[in-house]
Amino acid sequence: MRTYLLATSNQGKIIEMRAAFEGLDIELLAPSDLPEPPAKPDETKDTFEGNAIEKGEYYFKETGIPCIADDSGVIVEALKQELGVHTRRWGAGSEASDEEWITYFLDRMKDEKDRSARFVCVLALVDESVVQTFEGACDGVITNEIEAGYLPGLPIAGCFKVNGSDKVFSALGVETKNMQSHRGKAVEKLKEFLQNNSRSDGS
């Protein structure tokens, strides 16, 4: 069994990724599982890919454990250049609670007619010999209000409907959401890479 560290402290992301990797011969650790969790790194890059690699390399350097790092966010048509890679740090700020953050966001959106949005996720696989990235995206709309409860750290899932669905992400359940979401699509590409790599090296 191979062990990877999920290079994130976002509990919602950890729950979703552990569910998405079920069935593979892989153990996924969270930073909180470690005896001495590293401090959270700064995110200094201006792309999802750059931030994912930066986080993966930081956690790998600190722990020596191969890492899977996530950087994701939402691009809202009505708020161009405002969220994206800065999503969780935007608006009410990174120290705000999920409720405070999403309240600020929906208040900013209340008078906007164009509610289209795109979620983007980049996963970075980082170890001593590999730095590989995998991207997923999905398009949808922001609803006027929260329509379902959400996992900790993922408040927008309560007010985002992917195109073709009549339910917000968080109302779909983790398994169904993983089949449609930006993160789920990135995970599928990573899983394929890991399975192919496992076959090629005989492990």
Backbone as JSON, one array per atom type, in Angstrom:
{
  "sequence": "MRTYLLATSNQGKIIEMRAAFEGLDIELLAPSDLPEPPAKPDETKDTFEGNAIEKGEYYFKETGIPCIADDSGVIVEALKQELGVHTRRWGAGSEASDEEWITYFLDRMKDEKDRSARFVCVLALVDESVVQTFEGACDGVITNEIEAGYLPGLPIAGCFKVNGSDKVFSALGVETKNMQSHRGKAVEKLKEFLQNNSRSDGS",
  "N": [[0.85, -1.2, 0.0], [0.57, 2.16, -0.89], [1.41, 5.31, 0.55], [0.12, 8.57, 0.85], [0.25, 12.05, 1.51], [-2.36, 14.26, 2.0], [-2.16, 17.42, 1.06], [-3.5, 19.61, 2.52], [-5.5, 21.52, 4.76], [-8.16, 21.67, 4.7], [-11.09, 20.39, 5.69], [-13.37, 19.51, 4.31], [-12.42, 19.07, 1.69], [-10.64, 16.98, 2.24], [-12.4, 14.94, 3.07], [-13.88, 14.54, 0.7], [-11.86, 13.75, -1.13], [-10.8, 11.44, 0.04], [-13.02, 9.79, -0.16], [-13.2, 9.64, -2.94], [-10.94, 8.18, -3.61], [-11.41, 5.68, -2.66], [-11.18, 2.14, -2.75], [-8.8, 1.92, -4.07], [-5.42, 0.81, -3.58], [-4.28, 2.55, -1.53], [-3.2, 4.7, 1.02], [-4.4, 7.56, 2.51], [-3.23, 10.26, 4.17], [-3.97, 12.98, 6.38], [-2.74, 16.28, 7.24], [-3.32, 16.64, 9.98], [-3.17, 14.09, 10.95], [-0.56, 13.59, 11.5], [2.19, 13.4, 13.85], [3.48, 15.85, 14.37], [2.12, 18.25, 12.84], [2.87, 20.19, 9.93], [3.17, 23.8, 9.74], [0.69, 25.83, 8.1], [1.28, 26.55, 4.69], [2.22, 29.58, 2.89], [0.39, 30.93, 0.11], [1.52, 31.9, -2.79], [1.45, 32.11, -5.52], [0.06, 32.92, -8.8], [-1.59, 31.27, -10.18], [-3.74, 28.36, -10.27], [-2.36, 25.97, -10.68], [0.28, 26.72, -10.01], [0.03, 27.32, -7.26], [-0.84, 24.84, -6.25], [1.37, 23.18, -6.77], [3.27, 24.55, -5.24], [2.26, 24.19, -2.62], [2.31, 21.37, -2.45], [5.08, 20.81, -2.74], [6.06, 22.11, -0.48], [4.86, 20.69, 1.71], [5.9, 18.16, 1.19], [8.64, 18.59, 1.51], [8.66, 19.23, 4.22], [7.73, 16.91, 5.46], [8.56, 14.58, 4.14], [6.87, 12.79, 3.01], [5.24, 11.52, 0.15], [3.12, 13.73, -1.64], [-0.24, 14.86, -2.24], [-1.55, 17.65, -3.43], [-4.01, 20.19, -3.32], [-5.33, 22.88, -5.16], [-7.89, 25.06, -5.53], [-10.81, 26.82, -6.74], [-13.38, 29.28, -7.37], [-14.55, 30.82, -10.31], [-16.27, 33.57, -10.99], [-18.52, 34.95, -13.18], [-19.71, 37.49, -12.92], [-18.07, 38.71, -11.12], [-15.46, 39.2, -12.07], [-11.96, 38.57, -11.96], [-11.91, 38.7, -9.22], [-12.12, 36.46, -7.54], [-11.24, 33.3, -8.07], [-7.95, 32.11, -7.84], [-7.76, 33.31, -5.41], [-9.95, 32.67, -3.91], [-10.76, 31.59, -1.24], [-9.48, 33.42, 0.36], [-10.57, 35.76, -0.32], [-12.9, 38.53, -0.04], [-14.64, 38.19, 2.88], [-12.44, 37.05, 3.97], [-9.64, 34.82, 4.8], [-9.65, 34.05, 7.45], [-12.22, 34.13, 8.2], [-15.28, 32.55, 9.26], [-16.96, 29.74, 7.68], [-19.67, 30.42, 7.41], [-19.63, 33.22, 7.68], [-18.06, 33.86, 5.47], [-19.59, 32.93, 3.25], [-21.92, 34.36, 3.56], [-21.08, 36.99, 3.08], [-20.28, 36.66, 0.4], [-22.72, 35.94, -0.95], [-24.17, 38.22, -0.47], [-22.72, 40.08, -1.97], [-23.4, 39.11, -4.45], [-26.11, 39.54, -4.76], [-27.45, 41.43, -6.41], [-26.7, 40.79, -8.92], [-27.27, 39.83, -12.25], [-26.15, 38.04, -14.04], [-25.24, 34.98, -13.17], [-23.49, 32.99, -13.66], [-20.84, 30.62, -13.28], [-17.62, 29.12, -12.81], [-16.03, 26.31, -11.51], [-12.74, 25.42, -10.66], [-10.15, 23.04, -10.3], [-6.9, 22.1, -9.42], [-4.79, 19.44, -8.95], [-1.75, 18.54, -7.47], [0.75, 16.18, -7.7], [3.4, 15.29, -5.78], [6.57, 14.07, -5.21], [9.81, 12.6, -4.5], [10.64, 12.17, -7.08], [8.74, 12.97, -8.9], [6.75, 15.57, -10.19], [3.68, 16.31, -10.91], [0.73, 17.51, -12.49], [-2.88, 17.75, -12.38], [-5.88, 18.64, -13.81], [-9.24, 19.74, -13.29], [-12.51, 20.9, -14.21], [-15.69, 22.55, -13.92], [-18.84, 23.85, -14.99], [-21.46, 26.1, -13.99], [-24.13, 27.6, -12.07], [-24.59, 30.24, -9.66], [-26.72, 30.06, -6.96], [-29.45, 31.95, -5.45], [-29.45, 31.79, -2.73], [-28.26, 29.83, 0.08], [-28.87, 26.44, -0.39], [-28.61, 23.97, 0.71], [-27.03, 22.13, 3.37], [-23.44, 22.05, 3.94], [-20.15, 20.6, 3.55], [-17.49, 21.15, 5.93], [-15.47, 23.93, 5.19], [-16.19, 24.11, 2.56], [-18.17, 26.07, 1.57], [-19.38, 27.23, -0.75], [-20.4, 25.12, -2.11], [-22.95, 24.83, -1.24], [-24.45, 26.61, -2.67], [-24.12, 26.37, -5.39], [-24.99, 25.21, -8.51], [-24.25, 22.71, -10.72], [-24.2, 22.75, -14.27], [-27.05, 21.31, -15.75], [-28.0, 20.03, -13.53], [-30.48, 19.88, -10.94], [-29.98, 20.34, -8.36], [-27.98, 21.78, -5.75], [-24.41, 21.45, -5.32], [-23.73, 20.41, -2.71], [-26.02, 19.1, -1.98], [-26.04, 16.8, -3.38], [-24.64, 14.7, -2.3], [-21.57, 13.11, -1.36], [-20.45, 11.08, -3.05], [-21.9, 11.29, -5.51], [-21.41, 13.97, -6.09], [-18.66, 13.88, -6.51], [-18.56, 12.65, -8.98], [-19.25, 14.62, -10.73], [-17.94, 17.0, -10.18], [-15.38, 19.59, -10.26], [-13.18, 18.89, -8.65], [-13.55, 16.14, -8.44], [-13.19, 15.38, -11.13], [-10.5, 16.05, -11.53], [-9.34, 14.29, -9.69], [-9.95, 11.82, -10.87], [-8.27, 11.84, -13.11], [-5.8, 11.85, -11.82], [-5.96, 9.41, -10.44], [-5.96, 7.62, -12.61], [-3.38, 8.09, -13.57], [-1.86, 7.18, -11.38], [-2.61, 4.47, -11.31], [-1.7, 3.58, -13.8], [1.02, 4.08, -13.5], [1.6, 2.38, -11.42], [1.21, -0.1, -12.62], [3.24, 0.01, -14.5], [5.59, 0.04, -13.01], [5.47, -2.28, -11.68], [4.55, -2.5, -9.1]],
  "CA": [[0.0, 0.0, 0.0], [1.3, 3.42, -0.95], [0.89, 6.35, 1.43], [0.25, 9.95, 0.37], [-0.27, 13.09, 2.39], [-3.21, 15.27, 1.38], [-1.53, 18.67, 1.49], [-4.53, 20.6, 2.77], [-6.15, 21.45, 6.07], [-9.59, 21.84, 4.46], [-11.7, 19.11, 6.03], [-14.28, 19.1, 3.25], [-11.62, 18.49, 0.61], [-10.11, 15.7, 2.71], [-13.51, 13.98, 3.04], [-14.21, 14.23, -0.7], [-10.79, 13.02, -1.8], [-10.75, 10.08, 0.6], [-14.13, 9.03, -0.77], [-12.91, 9.43, -4.37], [-9.86, 7.21, -3.75], [-11.81, 4.38, -2.1], [-11.03, 1.03, -3.67], [-7.41, 1.83, -4.49], [-4.5, 0.37, -2.53], [-3.63, 3.8, -1.19], [-3.54, 5.31, 2.3], [-4.34, 9.02, 2.44], [-3.11, 10.93, 5.47], [-4.15, 14.43, 6.47], [-1.73, 16.86, 8.14], [-3.69, 16.44, 11.38], [-2.83, 12.72, 11.35], [0.87, 13.53, 11.79], [2.52, 13.79, 15.23], [3.77, 17.29, 14.36], [1.67, 18.8, 11.55], [3.55, 21.42, 9.51], [2.37, 25.01, 9.65], [0.11, 26.04, 6.78], [2.16, 27.36, 3.85], [1.66, 30.71, 2.15], [0.05, 30.69, -1.3], [2.07, 33.13, -3.39], [1.4, 32.05, -6.98], [-1.13, 33.53, -9.39], [-2.35, 30.24, -10.9], [-4.08, 27.19, -9.48], [-1.26, 25.02, -10.82], [1.41, 27.19, -9.24], [-0.25, 27.17, -5.83], [-0.89, 23.41, -5.92], [2.76, 22.7, -6.73], [3.92, 25.19, -4.09], [1.83, 23.51, -1.4], [2.81, 20.0, -2.47], [6.52, 20.82, -2.49], [6.27, 22.51, 0.91], [4.53, 19.59, 2.61], [6.84, 17.06, 0.96], [9.9, 18.98, 2.14], [8.49, 19.22, 5.67], [7.36, 15.6, 6.0], [9.16, 13.47, 3.43], [5.81, 11.9, 2.53], [4.69, 11.95, -1.13], [1.98, 14.6, -1.37], [-1.26, 15.26, -3.19], [-1.96, 18.99, -3.01], [-5.17, 20.73, -4.04], [-5.66, 24.3, -5.18], [-9.14, 25.16, -6.27], [-11.55, 28.03, -6.49], [-14.48, 29.56, -8.28], [-14.45, 32.01, -11.17], [-17.64, 34.06, -11.13], [-18.55, 35.87, -14.32], [-20.07, 38.85, -12.49], [-17.02, 39.24, -10.24], [-14.22, 38.83, -12.75], [-10.69, 38.93, -11.34], [-12.03, 38.89, -7.77], [-12.02, 35.23, -6.75], [-10.21, 32.48, -8.68], [-6.96, 31.56, -6.91], [-7.9, 33.99, -4.13], [-11.32, 32.43, -3.47], [-10.99, 31.51, 0.22], [-8.9, 34.6, 1.0], [-11.31, 36.92, -0.86], [-14.11, 38.96, 0.66], [-14.57, 38.2, 4.34], [-11.07, 36.7, 4.33], [-9.31, 33.43, 5.11], [-9.91, 33.76, 8.85], [-13.67, 34.14, 8.43], [-15.95, 31.25, 9.29], [-17.67, 29.43, 6.44], [-20.92, 31.19, 7.38], [-19.29, 34.62, 7.42], [-17.57, 33.99, 4.1], [-20.65, 32.74, 2.26], [-22.86, 35.48, 3.73], [-20.49, 38.11, 2.34], [-20.31, 36.34, -1.03], [-24.08, 36.02, -1.48], [-24.56, 39.63, -0.43], [-22.11, 40.69, -3.15], [-24.05, 38.59, -5.66], [-27.57, 39.66, -4.71], [-27.98, 42.27, -7.49], [-26.11, 40.37, -10.19], [-28.15, 39.02, -13.11], [-25.34, 36.94, -14.58], [-24.8, 34.19, -12.02], [-22.71, 31.87, -14.16], [-19.58, 30.44, -12.56], [-16.84, 27.91, -13.13], [-15.12, 25.8, -10.5], [-11.5, 24.85, -11.19], [-9.29, 22.37, -9.33], [-5.65, 21.49, -9.87], [-4.11, 18.59, -7.99], [-0.33, 18.34, -7.75], [1.4, 15.01, -7.11], [4.78, 15.68, -5.54], [7.47, 13.25, -4.4], [11.21, 12.87, -4.82], [10.94, 12.01, -8.51], [7.6, 13.35, -9.74], [5.86, 16.7, -9.96], [2.7, 16.16, -11.99], [-0.52, 18.17, -12.14], [-4.09, 17.21, -12.98], [-6.88, 19.71, -13.69], [-10.65, 19.48, -13.57], [-13.34, 22.1, -14.16], [-17.12, 22.36, -14.21], [-19.58, 25.1, -15.12], [-22.78, 26.1, -13.39], [-24.66, 28.9, -11.66], [-24.71, 30.52, -8.24], [-28.11, 30.26, -6.56], [-29.66, 33.18, -4.69], [-29.23, 31.53, -1.31], [-27.81, 28.48, 0.42], [-29.99, 25.52, -0.58], [-28.34, 22.73, 1.44], [-25.85, 22.17, 4.21], [-22.22, 21.78, 3.19], [-19.02, 20.12, 4.32], [-16.65, 22.25, 6.43], [-14.48, 24.43, 4.26], [-16.71, 24.14, 1.18], [-19.49, 26.72, 1.65], [-20.0, 27.53, -2.04], [-21.13, 23.92, -2.55], [-24.35, 24.98, -0.85], [-25.17, 27.57, -3.54], [-23.64, 26.2, -6.76], [-25.59, 24.11, -9.27], [-23.55, 22.41, -11.96], [-25.12, 22.73, -15.4], [-27.74, 20.05, -15.95], [-28.49, 19.51, -12.26], [-31.46, 20.72, -10.25], [-29.58, 20.42, -6.96], [-26.66, 22.32, -5.5], [-23.39, 20.42, -5.11], [-23.74, 19.76, -1.41], [-27.23, 18.28, -1.85], [-25.88, 15.61, -4.21], [-23.91, 13.66, -1.61], [-20.16, 13.12, -1.75], [-20.16, 10.2, -4.18], [-22.45, 11.86, -6.73], [-20.69, 15.2, -6.38], [-17.34, 13.53, -7.06], [-18.72, 12.26, -10.38], [-19.55, 15.79, -11.54], [-17.26, 18.22, -9.76], [-14.03, 19.93, -10.67], [-12.22, 18.09, -7.88], [-13.73, 14.75, -8.84], [-12.58, 15.17, -12.45], [-9.05, 16.06, -11.35], [-8.98, 13.06, -9.01], [-10.01, 10.71, -11.82], [-7.05, 11.89, -13.91], [-4.72, 11.43, -10.94], [-6.1, 7.96, -10.22], [-5.51, 6.93, -13.83], [-1.92, 8.19, -13.59], [-1.31, 6.3, -10.35], [-2.82, 3.09, -11.71], [-0.77, 3.29, -14.91], [2.37, 4.08, -12.95], [1.72, 1.16, -10.62], [1.37, -1.23, -13.56], [4.51, 0.09, -15.22], [6.73, -0.26, -12.16], [5.28, -3.61, -11.13], [4.15, -2.48, -7.7]],
  "C": [[0.88, 1.25, 0.0], [0.61, 4.47, -0.09], [1.15, 7.72, 0.83], [-0.33, 10.88, 1.43], [-1.12, 14.05, 1.58], [-2.78, 16.63, 1.92], [-2.56, 19.78, 1.6], [-5.06, 20.43, 4.18], [-7.66, 21.6, 5.94], [-10.28, 20.49, 4.64], [-12.67, 18.6, 4.96], [-13.55, 18.47, 2.08], [-11.08, 17.12, 1.0], [-11.19, 14.62, 2.64], [-13.8, 13.56, 1.6], [-13.11, 13.4, -1.36], [-10.63, 11.61, -1.25], [-11.86, 9.22, 0.01], [-13.81, 8.69, -2.22], [-11.84, 8.37, -4.58], [-10.2, 5.84, -3.16], [-11.68, 3.29, -3.16], [-9.63, 0.87, -4.2], [-6.54, 1.43, -3.3], [-3.63, 1.54, -2.1], [-4.13, 4.26, 0.19], [-3.37, 6.82, 2.16], [-4.32, 9.61, 3.84], [-3.47, 12.41, 5.32], [-3.07, 15.0, 7.37], [-2.04, 16.63, 9.61], [-3.42, 15.02, 11.87], [-1.37, 12.6, 11.79], [1.14, 13.97, 13.23], [2.81, 15.28, 15.36], [3.38, 17.87, 13.01], [2.44, 20.07, 11.19], [2.6, 22.62, 9.57], [1.82, 25.15, 8.23], [1.03, 26.92, 5.95], [1.44, 28.58, 3.29], [1.34, 30.27, 0.73], [0.42, 31.96, -2.06], [1.95, 33.17, -4.91], [0.09, 32.63, -7.5], [-1.9, 32.57, -10.29], [-2.67, 29.1, -9.95], [-2.93, 26.18, -9.51], [-0.07, 25.43, -9.96], [1.22, 27.01, -7.74], [-0.28, 25.7, -5.41], [0.52, 22.85, -5.81], [3.47, 23.27, -5.51], [3.54, 24.49, -2.78], [2.35, 22.08, -1.33], [4.3, 19.92, -2.14], [6.83, 21.19, -1.04], [6.02, 21.34, 1.85], [5.47, 18.4, 2.43], [8.18, 17.36, 1.62], [9.8, 18.86, 3.65], [8.32, 17.82, 6.24], [8.09, 14.42, 5.37], [8.16, 12.47, 2.89], [5.34, 12.4, 1.16], [3.34, 12.65, -0.93], [1.03, 14.71, -2.56], [-1.82, 16.59, -2.69], [-3.08, 19.5, -3.91], [-5.13, 22.25, -4.0], [-6.88, 24.46, -6.07], [-9.85, 26.45, -5.91], [-12.64, 28.22, -7.53], [-14.22, 30.84, -9.04], [-15.88, 32.43, -11.49], [-17.68, 35.14, -12.19], [-18.82, 37.31, -13.89], [-19.0, 39.5, -11.62], [-15.66, 38.89, -10.81], [-13.01, 39.39, -12.01], [-10.76, 39.03, -9.82], [-11.83, 37.61, -6.96], [-10.9, 34.36, -7.33], [-9.26, 31.9, -7.65], [-7.06, 32.19, -5.52], [-9.21, 33.64, -3.42], [-11.47, 32.45, -1.95], [-10.42, 32.71, 0.97], [-9.65, 35.88, 0.63], [-12.42, 37.31, 0.11], [-13.93, 39.04, 2.16], [-13.22, 37.71, 4.85], [-10.89, 35.27, 4.8], [-9.6, 33.06, 6.55], [-11.4, 33.76, 9.18], [-14.21, 32.72, 8.52], [-16.61, 31.0, 7.94], [-18.93, 30.28, 6.31], [-20.65, 32.66, 7.07], [-18.86, 34.81, 5.98], [-18.71, 33.92, 3.1], [-21.72, 33.83, 2.37], [-22.37, 36.7, 2.96], [-20.6, 37.88, 0.84], [-21.71, 36.5, -1.6], [-24.61, 37.45, -1.44], [-23.98, 40.39, -1.62], [-22.83, 40.29, -4.44], [-25.52, 38.95, -5.78], [-28.17, 40.47, -5.85], [-27.45, 41.88, -8.86], [-27.07, 39.49, -10.98], [-27.4, 37.83, -13.7], [-24.73, 36.17, -13.41], [-23.99, 32.96, -12.45], [-21.35, 31.83, -13.47], [-18.91, 29.16, -13.03], [-15.96, 27.56, -11.94], [-13.92, 25.16, -11.19], [-10.72, 24.21, -10.04], [-8.04, 21.87, -10.03], [-5.07, 20.7, -8.71], [-2.66, 18.44, -8.42], [0.16, 17.11, -6.99], [2.88, 15.33, -6.99], [5.49, 14.63, -4.69], [8.89, 13.48, -4.87], [11.51, 12.82, -6.3], [9.87, 12.55, -9.44], [7.0, 14.67, -9.26], [4.91, 16.72, -11.15], [1.41, 16.84, -11.56], [-1.68, 17.62, -12.96], [-5.21, 18.22, -12.73], [-8.28, 19.22, -14.02], [-11.43, 20.77, -13.46], [-14.8, 21.72, -14.41], [-17.81, 23.71, -14.17], [-20.96, 24.98, -14.5], [-23.22, 27.5, -13.05], [-24.68, 29.0, -10.14], [-26.18, 30.77, -7.93], [-28.23, 31.51, -5.69], [-29.38, 33.01, -3.21], [-28.69, 30.12, -1.12], [-29.02, 27.54, 0.35], [-29.78, 24.17, 0.11], [-27.14, 22.94, 2.34], [-24.63, 21.75, 3.42], [-21.14, 21.27, 4.14], [-18.17, 21.29, 4.8], [-15.58, 22.63, 5.42], [-14.95, 24.54, 2.83], [-18.08, 24.83, 1.13], [-20.15, 26.97, 0.32], [-20.74, 26.31, -2.59], [-22.61, 23.99, -2.19], [-25.14, 25.93, -1.72], [-24.66, 27.51, -4.97], [-24.31, 24.98, -7.38], [-24.79, 23.91, -10.55], [-24.57, 22.34, -13.08], [-25.72, 21.35, -15.58], [-28.29, 19.43, -14.68], [-29.51, 20.45, -11.65], [-31.15, 20.84, -8.76], [-28.19, 21.07, -6.85], [-25.7, 21.18, -5.17], [-23.57, 19.67, -3.8], [-24.99, 18.92, -1.16], [-27.1, 16.97, -2.6], [-25.31, 14.43, -3.43], [-22.5, 13.57, -2.18], [-19.9, 12.29, -3.0], [-20.66, 10.79, -5.49], [-21.73, 13.15, -7.1], [-19.34, 14.89, -7.02], [-17.41, 13.12, -8.53], [-18.87, 13.47, -11.29], [-18.63, 16.98, -11.31], [-15.88, 18.38, -10.37], [-13.0, 19.06, -9.96], [-12.33, 16.62, -8.26], [-13.09, 14.45, -10.18], [-11.06, 15.16, -12.35], [-8.57, 14.77, -10.67], [-8.98, 11.88, -9.97], [-8.76, 10.68, -12.69], [-5.85, 11.44, -13.08], [-4.77, 9.93, -10.69], [-5.61, 7.17, -11.42], [-3.98, 6.95, -13.91], [-1.3, 7.22, -12.58], [-1.46, 4.83, -10.72], [-1.88, 2.7, -12.84], [0.66, 3.2, -14.41], [2.62, 2.81, -12.14], [1.95, -0.05, -11.51], [2.74, -1.21, -14.2], [5.7, -0.25, -14.34], [6.59, -1.58, -11.42], [4.85, -3.65, -9.7], [2.65, -2.71, -7.56]]
}
